[in-house]
Amino acid sequence: NNILKNFKLFSQKNLSNMKISAKDIPENILNRRTFAIISHPDAGKTTLTEQILLESGAINLAGQVRAKASSKRTISDFIKIEKERGISVSTSAMSIDYNGYWLNLVDTPGHADFSEDTYRTLTAVDFVIMVIDGAKGVESQTKKLFEICRLRDLPIITFCNKMDRESREVVEIIDEIQEKLALEVSLINYPIGKGNDFIGCYELNDGNIELLIKQNKNVKNLIKFINSKSTNQLSSIITKEKWEQEFENLNLIKSLTAEFNYNNFQDGVLSPIFFGSAIYSLGVKRLLKSVIDYGPSPKPRQSKKRLVNPDEKYVSGFIFKVQANMDFRHRDRVAFLRICSGKFKRGMKLYHVRSKKLITISNPILFLANDRNIVDEAWAGDIIGIPNHGQFMIGDTFTESENIKFLGIPSFAPEIMKKITTTDPLKSKHLNKSLVQFAEEGLIKLFKTNVGDSKIIGVIGILQFDVLKHRMETEYNIPVKFEEIQYNAARWLIGDNNNIEKFVEANSNQIAIDHENDYVYLIRINWDLEKSIRDFPSIKFNKVKEINNS
C-alpha cells in the first residue's frame, strides 16, 4: 500500500518512549485520555463508540443525543451520506466526562477508501482501541491501520466484538493477532461459549462473570455479574462439565499469552484483549476502565525545533482536520485543533504560525459529533473546534508566541483520478470554490491543469467520488459529473526552482497545480515517470508531501 509505505516519513517513531515525570504535571492534564477507535468496516466500531457514550451518560439513546432543548441529533455519523449508507466516511471527535476523567474519543472511517482521514487522525491521538470481529478476526484494513499505529508506537487496546454471534475459537483469534500483527496479547477476560451458547465473559482479575443480557440495544443496559466461585450461581447458567471444559481452555490460553505489562503496553508491543458484545454493552464498562487505568495521558510532541511537553506553561497545538458544512445551512467550517501543551482559555490570542498573525479564539467548541458546546477552557490532550471562514488549514500550528512548527501531516498522491465538471453552466464559478473547500478539508486532491484549466479530482478509493458528488449536490446544490482521463498517477515535484521550471516548460501538457499552488506531474504510463527521472535526475517525484503549513 503506497500510503502505508510513505507514512514512515512522517511517523514519530520512538516518541512514545520519551517518558516525562508526572509529579509536576497538572492533574487536569494527567486525567486526559485522547484515543481513536479503529477497525475494518462492519466490525462494530461505531456501535462501540455509541455504547461508550451511553455508558458514560453522554447520551441516553444510541444514535441520538438529547441537548438542553431536548433536540435529537445523530451522534457519530453526522454527514448525510453516513446516515443513509450506515458507514463512517469522516472522522468524528467527541469529548466525554467520565468518572473524573476527560476522554477525547475519535471515531474514524473504517472503509479503506477514506484511510487518509484516519491516518491524519492517528497523528492527533495518544493510543487506540482496535476493534476486531470475533467471526472474521484480523481483516485487511485492520492490519493496515495497525501498521500505522506501530510506526507511531501507539499503545493498542484490543476489543474482540460480536461474541454473541457465531465466532472463531478464542485460541484462533489470539493466535492470528500474534502471527499477523506480531503483537503480544494479554488476556483480560474470557468469553464463555459462543453464538447462541454465549453466556458472558469471565473476568480474570476477580473470577466474576459478566452475563450477556439481551435488552434494548439502544439504551444503557443493566450489567449483571455472578461469582464463578459460587456453585449455586454458576450452576444456574452453565453445567459443571461445560464449565470445567471452558476453564481448561482458559488455562491453555493463559499459558499462550503474556501477563499484562504496563511498559510493554506503552511501547506498543503488547495489547490487553477484551471480549464482548458492543451492541448489548457487554464488556464496554470494563473496556472504559482500561482506558482510564492503562491509557496514557497526553504525550510529548515533536516540533521541527524541539520536543514540546504537555505540561509546558504556554499553549501550542496543530490542526489535524478541517470539516466544512457540519451545518451546511450556515456554510460553516470548523478546524479541529489538538492541544499539545498548556491551558487554553476562551478569548486567548494565539499565534497562527503560517500567516504570522495573532488570532483571537473567541468561540472555541467541544464536540459530540455535530453537537457543539462553547468551551471556556481546555488542556493539553483536548481536541477543540475553531470556527472559521477558510483561513485555517490541515497542518497549521498555533502557539501563544513561539515560532515553532509541529511535524507535518502527510498528504498522499491519489490512486484514482477523474475530471470533474458541472452539468449546470451557471454554477461553474461555484464549482471551483466548493472544490477548493473540499480539498482543504482533505476529502480530495484538486489539480488544475496548466493546459486547458481542467479540474481533476484525485482520491484514494472510488467511494470518495460518490461522497463528493453527494455532498456537492446536497450542500452546494451543484450537480456534477465525472469523466475518465488518460492519467493514472500523480507526483509532486521537489527540487531547485530553476530545474522545476525547466521541467514544467518541457512537460506543460502533463503539469497541474494543486490547491496549495504546488506543481504536480500527471503520469499516463510508467514510462513517463521513468523517462522524467532519467532526464531530470535532480528532481524528486514524490508520492507524498508534507502539507504546506509553513
VOBASE-195220 format. One line per field, with one value per residue (C-alpha): residue number from 1; residue in one letter; x, y, z. Coordinates in pm, 1 decimal, always signed. Layout:
N
loke	NUM	... $
pati	A	... $
px	X	... $
py	Y	... $
pz	Z	... $
// end
This chain:
550
loke	1	2	3	4	5	6	7	8	9	10	11	12	13	14	15	16	17	18	19	20	21	22	23	24	25	26	27	28	29	30	31	32	33	34	35	36	37	38	39	40	41	42	43	44	45	46	47	48	49	50	51	52	53	54	55	56	57	58	59	60	61	62	63	64	65	66	67	68	69	70	71	72	73	74	75	76	77	78	79	80	81	82	83	84	85	86	87	88	89	90	91	92	93	94	95	96	97	98	99	100	101	102	103	104	105	106	107	108	109	110	111	112	113	114	115	116	117	118	119	120	121	122	123	124	125	126	127	128	129	130	131	132	133	134	135	136	137	138	139	140	141	142	143	144	145	146	147	148	149	150	151	152	153	154	155	156	157	158	159	160	161	162	163	164	165	166	167	168	169	170	171	172	173	174	175	176	177	178	179	180	181	182	183	184	185	186	187	188	189	190	191	192	193	194	195	196	197	198	199	200	201	202	203	204	205	206	207	208	209	210	211	212	213	214	215	216	217	218	219	220	221	222	223	224	225	226	227	228	229	230	231	232	233	234	235	236	237	238	239	240	241	242	243	244	245	246	247	248	249	250	251	252	253	254	255	256	257	258	259	260	261	262	263	264	265	266	267	268	269	270	271	272	273	274	275	276	277	278	279	280	281	282	283	284	285	286	287	288	289	290	291	292	293	294	295	296	297	298	299	300	301	302	303	304	305	306	307	308	309	310	311	312	313	314	315	316	317	318	319	320	321	322	323	324	325	326	327	328	329	330	331	332	333	334	335	336	337	338	339	340	341	342	343	344	345	346	347	348	349	350	351	352	353	354	355	356	357	358	359	360	361	362	363	364	365	366	367	368	369	370	371	372	373	374	375	376	377	378	379	380	381	382	383	384	385	386	387	388	389	390	391	392	393	394	395	396	397	398	399	400	401	402	403	404	405	406	407	408	409	410	411	412	413	414	415	416	417	418	419	420	421	422	423	424	425	426	427	428	429	430	431	432	433	434	435	436	437	438	439	440	441	442	443	444	445	446	447	448	449	450	451	452	453	454	455	456	457	458	459	460	461	462	463	464	465	466	467	468	469	470	471	472	473	474	475	476	477	478	479	480	481	482	483	484	485	486	487	488	489	490	491	492	493	494	495	496	497	498	499	500	501	502	503	504	505	506	507	508	509	510	511	512	513	514	515	516	517	518	519	520	521	522	523	524	525	526	527	528	529	530	531	532	533	534	535	536	537	538	539	540	541	542	543	544	545	546	547	548	549	550 $
pati	N	N	I	L	K	N	F	K	L	F	S	Q	K	N	L	S	N	M	K	I	S	A	K	D	I	P	E	N	I	L	N	R	R	T	F	A	I	I	S	H	P	D	A	G	K	T	T	L	T	E	Q	I	L	L	E	S	G	A	I	N	L	A	G	Q	V	R	A	K	A	S	S	K	R	T	I	S	D	F	I	K	I	E	K	E	R	G	I	S	V	S	T	S	A	M	S	I	D	Y	N	G	Y	W	L	N	L	V	D	T	P	G	H	A	D	F	S	E	D	T	Y	R	T	L	T	A	V	D	F	V	I	M	V	I	D	G	A	K	G	V	E	S	Q	T	K	K	L	F	E	I	C	R	L	R	D	L	P	I	I	T	F	C	N	K	M	D	R	E	S	R	E	V	V	E	I	I	D	E	I	Q	E	K	L	A	L	E	V	S	L	I	N	Y	P	I	G	K	G	N	D	F	I	G	C	Y	E	L	N	D	G	N	I	E	L	L	I	K	Q	N	K	N	V	K	N	L	I	K	F	I	N	S	K	S	T	N	Q	L	S	S	I	I	T	K	E	K	W	E	Q	E	F	E	N	L	N	L	I	K	S	L	T	A	E	F	N	Y	N	N	F	Q	D	G	V	L	S	P	I	F	F	G	S	A	I	Y	S	L	G	V	K	R	L	L	K	S	V	I	D	Y	G	P	S	P	K	P	R	Q	S	K	K	R	L	V	N	P	D	E	K	Y	V	S	G	F	I	F	K	V	Q	A	N	M	D	F	R	H	R	D	R	V	A	F	L	R	I	C	S	G	K	F	K	R	G	M	K	L	Y	H	V	R	S	K	K	L	I	T	I	S	N	P	I	L	F	L	A	N	D	R	N	I	V	D	E	A	W	A	G	D	I	I	G	I	P	N	H	G	Q	F	M	I	G	D	T	F	T	E	S	E	N	I	K	F	L	G	I	P	S	F	A	P	E	I	M	K	K	I	T	T	T	D	P	L	K	S	K	H	L	N	K	S	L	V	Q	F	A	E	E	G	L	I	K	L	F	K	T	N	V	G	D	S	K	I	I	G	V	I	G	I	L	Q	F	D	V	L	K	H	R	M	E	T	E	Y	N	I	P	V	K	F	E	E	I	Q	Y	N	A	A	R	W	L	I	G	D	N	N	N	I	E	K	F	V	E	A	N	S	N	Q	I	A	I	D	H	E	N	D	Y	V	Y	L	I	R	I	N	W	D	L	E	K	S	I	R	D	F	P	S	I	K	F	N	K	V	K	E	I	N	N	S $
px	+0.0	+156.9	+7.7	+137.2	+492.5	+518.5	+366.1	+703.4	+836.8	+601.7	+582.5	+710.2	+897.9	+1003.1	+845.7	+614.2	+921.2	+1020.0	+897.8	+825.7	+784.9	+423.5	+495.5	+478.6	+211.2	-127.4	-397.8	-616.9	-359.4	-293.7	-668.9	-691.8	-720.7	-714.9	-769.9	-908.8	-1118.7	-1003.7	-1127.6	-1213.9	-1559.9	-1852.6	-1651.4	-1874.3	-1658.5	-1935.8	-2163.1	-1888.0	-1849.3	-2218.3	-2217.5	-1923.9	-2129.3	-2427.7	-2217.0	-2061.0	-2401.5	-2316.4	-2629.4	-2932.4	-3034.0	-2799.3	-2777.3	-2915.0	-2821.2	-3057.8	-2935.2	-3067.1	-3355.6	-3434.0	-3338.5	-3230.9	-2932.3	-2725.0	-2408.8	-2104.3	-2220.5	-2323.3	-2277.8	-2599.7	-2443.0	-2316.4	-2670.4	-2807.3	-2539.9	-2468.1	-2093.8	-1846.8	-1675.0	-1542.6	-1358.8	-1584.3	-1446.5	-1628.4	-1540.7	-1676.5	-1658.2	-1638.0	-1560.4	-1340.9	-1151.3	-1187.2	-1199.0	-1138.9	-1269.4	-1223.4	-1437.4	-1254.5	-1370.2	-1323.3	-1356.4	-1022.0	-1132.9	-1116.4	-794.9	-610.0	-852.7	-779.7	-402.1	-419.2	-628.6	-369.4	-122.4	-351.1	-415.4	-209.9	-343.7	-607.8	-879.8	-863.3	-1198.9	-1195.4	-1492.7	-1496.5	-1601.5	-1360.1	-1051.9	-779.5	-900.3	-706.9	-792.1	-730.5	-381.3	-302.4	-422.0	-231.1	+89.2	+35.2	-8.9	+313.0	+505.1	+395.9	+444.6	+84.8	-37.4	-325.6	-619.7	-795.8	-1171.4	-1296.0	-1657.9	-1971.8	-1909.4	-2288.4	-2276.4	-2101.2	-1730.7	-1392.0	-1231.9	-1058.0	-724.2	-754.3	-827.1	-534.3	-301.0	-397.2	-328.9	+9.8	+101.2	-41.6	+34.5	+341.3	+172.4	+174.5	-164.3	-264.3	-597.1	-820.3	-1146.0	-1256.7	-1581.0	-1780.9	-1949.9	-2011.9	-2307.2	-2634.0	-2442.6	-2257.3	-2345.9	-2091.6	-1728.7	-1515.4	-1300.8	-950.8	-875.9	-1163.6	-1331.3	-1665.7	-1868.8	-2037.4	-2356.6	-2497.9	-2835.6	-3019.0	-3212.3	-3294.8	-2989.6	-3047.4	-3033.2	-2785.2	-2821.5	-2800.8	-2486.1	-2516.7	-2230.3	-2219.8	-1937.4	-1783.1	-1677.6	-2041.4	-2159.0	-2525.2	-2482.4	-2261.0	-2490.4	-2777.9	-2607.5	-2376.9	-2336.8	-2044.7	-1898.3	-1920.9	-1762.4	-1472.2	-1415.0	-1421.2	-1185.5	-945.9	-950.0	-892.8	-585.6	-446.7	-491.6	-339.0	-30.1	-5.5	-46.3	+159.1	+94.1	-4.8	+299.8	+233.9	+567.4	+528.3	+177.8	+302.8	+572.5	+309.4	+436.2	+167.0	-209.2	-464.7	-751.8	-1116.3	-1402.3	-1760.2	-2065.9	-2083.0	-2443.9	-2553.2	-2296.0	-2118.9	-1756.8	-1793.5	-1768.9	-1462.8	-1311.0	-1368.5	-1196.6	-892.0	-892.4	-856.7	-622.1	-394.2	-435.2	-152.9	-212.0	-105.8	+243.7	+526.0	+510.8	+796.8	+820.9	+1086.2	+1275.9	+1228.9	+1020.4	+709.8	+594.8	+225.5	+294.7	+457.3	+310.9	+231.2	-38.8	+50.7	-137.0	-196.9	-488.1	-532.7	-874.9	-1096.7	-1467.0	-1673.2	-2050.3	-2104.6	-2420.1	-2445.7	-2736.5	-2479.8	-2191.7	-1975.0	-1625.4	-1455.3	-1086.1	-1007.0	-717.5	-522.4	-381.3	-26.0	+70.7	-57.4	-400.1	-618.9	-874.8	-1158.0	-1070.9	-696.3	-487.0	-291.1	-13.2	-104.9	+240.5	+164.3	+7.1	+228.9	-80.0	-225.1	-581.6	-838.3	-1010.9	-1343.3	-1581.5	-1391.1	-1614.9	-1615.0	-1788.8	-2034.8	-2013.2	-2215.5	-2347.7	-2139.3	-2078.7	-1875.4	-1578.3	-1419.7	-1100.6	-914.0	-590.1	-314.6	-467.2	-804.0	-949.0	-1135.7	-1302.5	-1226.1	-1499.7	-1350.7	-1413.6	-1133.9	-818.8	-711.3	-576.8	-474.3	-122.9	-139.4	+40.4	-86.1	+119.7	+95.5	+407.3	+682.3	+754.9	+754.9	+602.3	+485.7	+594.6	+383.9	+80.1	+124.6	-66.6	-65.4	-70.9	-410.3	-456.5	-760.1	-819.7	-1112.5	-1208.5	-1499.3	-1746.5	-2088.3	-2393.3	-2520.6	-2302.7	-2432.6	-2263.1	-1910.3	-1770.3	-1932.8	-1788.1	-1431.8	-1489.8	-1653.8	-1381.7	-1111.6	-1300.3	-1323.6	-952.1	-862.8	-1084.5	-874.4	-1160.5	-999.6	-692.9	-771.6	-543.7	-589.2	-409.5	-170.2	-322.4	-698.0	-754.5	-935.9	-1024.5	-901.9	-1011.8	-773.6	-881.9	-759.2	-1076.1	-1367.4	-1626.3	-1480.9	-1627.4	-1973.6	-1930.3	-1803.1	-2093.0	-2342.9	-2202.2	-2175.5	-2542.8	-2676.7	-2450.3	-2393.1	-2675.3	-2422.2	-2485.2	-2158.4	-2033.5	-1701.5	-1512.3	-1234.4	-892.0	-564.9	-366.7	-330.4	-78.6	+45.0	+372.2	+476.1	+794.7	+1066.1	+1394.3	+1563.6	+1315.1	+1510.9	+1516.6	+1148.0	+1061.0	+1260.7	+1073.7	+737.3	+816.6	+923.4	+615.9	+348.7	+77.3	+120.6	+155.5	-108.7	-127.1	-277.0	-488.0	-170.4	-17.3	+242.2	+334.4	+203.5	+325.0	+40.7	+156.8	-5.2	+213.1	+514.4	+741.9	+658.7	+794.5	+1099.2	+1197.1	+1147.8	+1367.2	+1642.4	+1612.4	+1584.3	+1785.6	+1798.5	+1419.3	+1236.7	+897.8	+728.4	+423.8	+381.6	+435.7	+410.7	+100.9	+225.1	+173.6	+496.4 $
py	+0.0	+325.1	+532.0	+292.9	+284.6	+660.8	+727.3	+625.0	+964.0	+1131.3	+886.3	+985.7	+663.4	+610.8	+940.5	+749.4	+612.8	+962.0	+947.8	+1264.5	+1287.5	+1307.7	+1476.6	+1832.1	+1780.4	+1940.5	+1690.1	+1824.9	+1700.2	+1369.8	+1299.5	+1344.3	+1041.0	+1105.4	+798.8	+676.1	+370.3	+181.1	-128.5	-292.7	-189.9	-356.2	-480.0	-269.4	+38.0	+296.0	+73.2	+54.1	+432.0	+482.2	+228.1	+413.0	+732.6	+553.0	+408.6	+746.9	+916.8	+1146.5	+1021.9	+826.6	+674.5	+517.9	+726.9	+1035.0	+1295.4	+1499.9	+1857.0	+2102.8	+2190.2	+1818.9	+1828.7	+1497.5	+1466.7	+1190.3	+1117.3	+981.4	+962.6	+1319.8	+1360.3	+1274.6	+1001.4	+832.9	+814.0	+683.3	+418.2	+322.4	+377.1	+626.4	+833.6	+1113.0	+1137.6	+1237.1	+1378.6	+1356.9	+1467.8	+1284.3	+1347.7	+1003.7	+921.6	+1227.0	+1175.6	+1366.5	+1135.1	+1266.7	+994.3	+991.6	+763.5	+710.8	+582.3	+207.3	+198.7	+179.4	+446.1	+702.3	+579.8	+909.8	+1078.2	+802.4	+833.1	+1206.1	+1138.7	+898.6	+1188.4	+1353.8	+1070.6	+903.5	+547.4	+345.0	+87.0	-174.6	-345.8	-697.4	-902.5	-1230.8	-1421.8	-1260.8	-1192.9	-963.4	-823.0	-630.1	-275.9	-362.9	-480.4	-162.7	+61.7	-143.9	-95.0	+281.1	+257.0	+58.5	+319.9	+572.9	+331.9	+392.2	+171.2	-53.4	-190.0	-472.7	-531.0	-851.4	-780.6	-975.0	-1270.7	-1313.6	-1439.2	-1738.4	-1668.5	-1829.4	-2015.6	-1776.9	-1951.4	-1896.1	-1525.0	-1473.8	-1677.9	-1472.1	-1144.1	-1270.4	-1408.5	-1146.4	-840.8	-966.9	-831.1	-996.0	-1003.9	-1015.3	-1179.4	-959.1	-1150.2	-1473.1	-1545.9	-1841.9	-2012.6	-1856.7	-1779.9	-1895.9	-2062.1	-1743.5	-1653.7	-1385.6	-1310.0	-1437.6	-1169.2	-1297.5	-1046.6	-1135.3	-1451.0	-1280.4	-1345.2	-1055.5	-1200.4	-1129.9	-959.8	-910.2	-598.5	-290.2	-232.1	+143.4	+229.1	+176.8	-180.8	-312.5	-508.4	-830.1	-1030.0	-1365.4	-1510.6	-1813.3	-1942.4	-1968.7	-2315.3	-2216.0	-1907.2	-2090.3	-2390.8	-2157.6	-2060.2	-2349.8	-2722.1	-2845.9	-3037.1	-2736.6	-2507.6	-2748.4	-2761.8	-2380.6	-2344.0	-2593.3	-2391.1	-2072.5	-2215.8	-2327.2	-1978.2	-1815.2	-2028.1	-1898.2	-1529.8	-1281.8	-1126.9	-764.1	-536.8	-163.5	-64.0	-311.6	-178.8	+179.6	+79.7	-66.7	-425.6	-575.7	-530.9	-616.6	-800.5	-780.4	-989.7	-874.9	-764.4	-390.6	-394.1	-534.9	-329.8	-646.3	-565.5	-193.3	-76.5	-297.0	-154.9	+200.4	+114.0	+0.8	+328.3	+509.4	+260.0	+177.8	+463.2	+718.5	+1083.1	+1335.1	+1268.1	+1497.9	+1605.4	+1676.4	+2009.1	+2098.4	+2291.8	+2087.5	+1843.6	+2008.4	+1865.9	+1873.4	+2039.4	+2347.7	+2681.7	+2811.4	+2678.0	+2507.6	+2283.3	+2183.5	+2137.9	+1774.2	+1801.3	+2060.0	+1990.0	+2209.9	+2238.9	+2046.8	+2256.7	+2332.9	+2572.7	+2815.0	+2720.9	+2684.1	+2545.4	+2405.8	+2331.6	+2052.2	+2158.9	+1907.4	+2098.4	+1978.0	+2189.0	+2432.7	+2551.4	+2715.9	+2979.3	+3113.4	+3451.5	+3383.3	+3533.3	+3255.6	+3299.3	+3139.0	+3035.4	+3005.9	+3351.4	+3507.1	+3666.7	+3677.6	+3548.0	+3571.7	+3237.3	+3370.5	+3077.5	+2751.1	+2445.0	+2090.6	+1821.7	+1542.8	+1475.0	+1762.7	+1876.6	+2162.5	+2341.1	+2658.3	+2574.5	+2817.3	+2621.2	+2321.5	+2143.8	+1954.7	+1645.2	+1805.7	+1843.7	+2168.4	+2316.4	+2661.2	+2802.7	+2996.0	+3112.3	+2925.0	+3078.8	+2762.5	+2451.5	+2097.7	+2104.7	+2460.9	+2524.0	+2757.3	+2884.1	+3161.7	+3330.2	+3086.9	+3037.4	+2657.5	+2414.4	+2065.2	+1787.3	+1792.4	+1585.2	+1383.4	+1431.3	+1124.8	+1104.3	+985.4	+637.6	+722.4	+1042.9	+1180.2	+1509.1	+1689.6	+1928.9	+2065.4	+1991.3	+2342.6	+2601.5	+2880.6	+2717.3	+2686.3	+2957.9	+2799.8	+2462.4	+2587.4	+2748.0	+2437.7	+2204.9	+2415.3	+2384.7	+2005.5	+1988.4	+2194.8	+1963.5	+1669.2	+1483.1	+1504.6	+1620.5	+1904.3	+1953.4	+2225.8	+2151.1	+2404.5	+2349.7	+2384.1	+2460.8	+2129.8	+2035.1	+1687.8	+1513.4	+1265.3	+1015.7	+705.6	+499.7	+504.7	+565.1	+914.2	+1014.7	+912.5	+1113.4	+1417.7	+1404.4	+1361.8	+1649.7	+1879.4	+1826.1	+1838.4	+2107.1	+2334.6	+2238.2	+2185.8	+1886.0	+1730.5	+1454.1	+1269.7	+1179.3	+927.3	+1076.1	+946.5	+995.0	+718.3	+865.2	+1196.7	+1309.1	+1629.5	+1794.4	+1858.5	+2029.4	+2350.5	+2606.0	+2659.5	+2287.3	+2254.1	+2543.9	+2377.1	+2051.0	+2230.3	+2404.5	+2078.4	+1886.0	+2156.4	+1922.2	+1698.6	+1966.0	+2075.3	+2290.8	+2162.2	+2374.0	+2484.4	+2604.3	+2327.1	+2171.5	+1821.4	+1591.7	+1389.3	+1047.3	+845.4	+532.5	+422.1	+503.6	+875.1	+867.6	+656.3	+892.3	+1200.5	+1056.7	+989.7	+1331.7	+1531.2	+1341.3	+1646.2	+1648.7	+1421.4	+1289.8	+1236.7	+1024.5	+1209.9	+1563.9	+1747.6	+1962.8	+2312.7	+2498.7	+2693.4 $
pz	+0.0	-118.5	+162.3	+426.1	+287.4	+271.7	+612.2	+756.7	+654.7	+898.2	+1186.9	+1528.5	+1587.8	+1949.6	+2061.6	+2293.5	+2469.5	+2583.2	+2940.6	+3137.6	+3511.2	+3626.4	+3957.7	+3823.7	+3558.3	+3641.0	+3731.8	+3451.3	+3201.8	+3377.4	+3367.2	+2989.2	+2760.3	+2385.5	+2168.4	+1838.3	+1760.7	+1451.1	+1271.4	+942.5	+813.0	+992.9	+1289.4	+1516.0	+1566.7	+1555.0	+1766.6	+2029.7	+2015.1	+2086.4	+2368.5	+2526.5	+2505.1	+2660.9	+2940.5	+3016.0	+3025.5	+2733.2	+2555.1	+2662.4	+2328.6	+2075.5	+1760.5	+1930.8	+2188.6	+2397.1	+2416.9	+2672.6	+2445.0	+2406.0	+2039.1	+1889.6	+1664.1	+1514.3	+1708.8	+1540.6	+1178.4	+1112.2	+734.4	+548.3	+334.2	+653.2	+786.4	+457.4	+393.6	+753.8	+717.7	+861.6	+593.1	+812.1	+1140.6	+1428.8	+1756.1	+2088.3	+2440.9	+2746.4	+3120.3	+3283.1	+3648.2	+3694.5	+3367.4	+3044.1	+2743.1	+2392.0	+2163.2	+1787.0	+1570.1	+1240.1	+899.8	+875.0	+497.3	+314.8	+65.3	+345.9	+505.8	+459.5	+700.9	+951.1	+906.7	+976.4	+1285.2	+1423.2	+1438.0	+1694.7	+1945.3	+2218.5	+2189.7	+2007.0	+2062.5	+1787.9	+1725.6	+1578.6	+1458.9	+1651.9	+1340.1	+1093.6	+1302.7	+1173.3	+839.6	+575.6	+682.5	+1047.5	+955.9	+759.5	+1040.0	+1294.7	+1095.9	+1107.3	+1484.7	+1507.7	+1309.7	+1571.4	+1864.3	+1967.9	+2253.9	+2144.5	+2343.2	+2156.5	+2177.6	+2014.8	+1930.1	+1834.3	+2066.2	+2090.1	+1730.0	+1583.1	+1616.4	+1591.6	+1878.1	+2119.4	+2069.7	+1691.4	+1735.7	+1969.8	+1753.1	+1447.8	+1629.7	+1741.5	+1399.3	+1161.2	+1371.9	+1562.4	+1873.7	+2213.1	+2383.5	+2747.9	+2829.0	+3048.3	+3017.3	+2853.1	+2661.5	+2786.0	+2495.1	+2155.7	+1930.2	+2081.1	+2367.3	+2465.3	+2822.3	+2914.6	+2993.7	+3280.4	+3445.7	+3513.7	+3789.5	+4024.7	+3887.8	+3827.7	+3513.7	+3335.9	+3189.8	+2845.6	+2883.9	+2555.2	+2642.4	+2435.4	+2219.5	+2202.5	+2571.0	+2852.3	+2970.1	+3320.8	+3398.7	+3593.9	+3744.1	+3914.8	+4119.9	+3949.2	+4290.2	+4396.5	+4291.8	+4310.4	+4093.1	+3844.9	+3808.0	+3715.5	+3388.5	+3291.9	+3358.0	+3564.6	+3267.7	+3037.2	+3297.1	+3352.5	+2977.5	+2948.4	+3243.9	+3087.2	+2763.0	+2962.5	+3135.6	+2799.3	+2653.2	+2959.6	+2905.7	+2546.6	+2631.0	+2828.2	+3165.0	+3133.5	+3149.9	+3153.3	+2997.8	+2712.0	+2650.5	+2645.8	+2396.8	+2163.7	+2173.7	+2398.2	+2384.7	+2653.0	+2483.7	+2586.1	+2453.6	+2447.3	+2254.0	+2193.8	+2079.0	+2418.8	+2617.3	+2733.0	+2818.1	+2744.9	+3107.6	+3161.8	+2844.6	+2966.0	+3292.5	+3095.9	+2900.6	+3232.4	+3400.9	+3105.8	+2858.8	+2866.8	+2946.8	+2676.7	+2541.8	+2432.9	+2069.3	+1834.5	+1655.2	+1399.1	+1665.9	+1981.0	+2182.4	+2328.9	+2663.4	+2761.2	+3097.1	+2947.1	+3052.1	+2706.3	+2475.5	+2149.0	+1909.3	+1548.9	+1308.4	+1202.7	+1039.8	+875.6	+831.6	+603.8	+633.2	+955.6	+949.0	+577.5	+630.9	+774.3	+538.9	+847.0	+862.9	+1171.4	+1224.1	+1472.2	+1696.3	+1906.1	+2202.3	+2268.6	+2570.1	+2828.3	+2937.1	+2675.3	+2773.8	+2565.2	+2414.9	+2405.4	+2129.1	+1958.0	+1706.6	+1372.7	+1254.9	+882.3	+848.3	+1119.3	+1274.6	+1624.4	+1617.0	+1895.8	+1953.8	+2075.1	+2016.0	+2068.2	+2076.9	+2210.0	+2008.5	+2047.4	+1671.9	+1522.4	+1861.6	+1990.7	+2317.4	+2366.7	+2587.0	+2833.0	+2889.6	+2754.7	+2838.4	+2661.6	+2503.8	+2429.9	+2081.0	+2026.4	+1722.4	+1587.5	+1361.1	+1070.3	+717.0	+543.5	+689.3	+878.1	+706.3	+798.0	+944.5	+1079.1	+1408.4	+1681.3	+1975.4	+2230.1	+2094.2	+1993.7	+1624.7	+1615.5	+1371.9	+1460.6	+1232.6	+920.8	+845.8	+525.9	+203.4	-23.2	-400.9	-531.0	-670.9	-889.2	-1087.1	-1289.1	-1448.7	-1284.0	-1445.9	-1356.1	-1566.6	-1486.5	-1669.8	-1443.9	-1146.3	-1285.8	-1054.9	-751.2	-852.6	-821.7	-481.6	-337.1	-473.5	-307.2	+20.4	-9.6	-98.2	+209.7	+413.3	+289.0	+121.0	-225.5	-415.6	-658.2	-958.6	-1221.8	-1547.8	-1698.2	-2039.4	-2064.1	-1694.4	-1644.5	-1288.9	-1194.2	-875.6	-713.6	-446.9	-267.3	-319.5	-561.1	-287.0	-236.2	-573.6	-451.4	-131.7	-322.5	-569.9	-287.7	-83.2	-385.3	-458.5	-101.9	+48.7	-252.9	-489.3	-768.7	-998.8	-1113.5	-1338.0	-1363.9	-1679.6	-1731.4	-1813.2	-1955.3	-1633.0	-1374.7	-1128.0	-991.2	-832.9	-658.5	-785.6	-529.1	-616.6	-722.8	-859.6	-1181.8	-1257.4	-1178.8	-1410.9	-1691.8	-1632.1	-1628.4	-1955.9	-2120.6	-1996.6	-1986.5	-2117.2	-1811.4	-1543.5	-1294.8	-982.7	-656.7	-420.1	-238.3	-568.7	-579.5	-913.6	-984.3	-1261.8	-1417.8	-1538.9	-1817.5	-1805.4	-1601.7	-1894.6	-1847.7	-1494.5	-1579.0	-1864.2	-1645.6	-1370.5	-1628.8	-1791.9	-1466.9	-1201.9	-972.5	-929.2	-686.8	-797.4	-462.7	-380.2	-53.2	+65.1	+390.2	+396.3	+324.8	+650.5	+678.4 $
// end
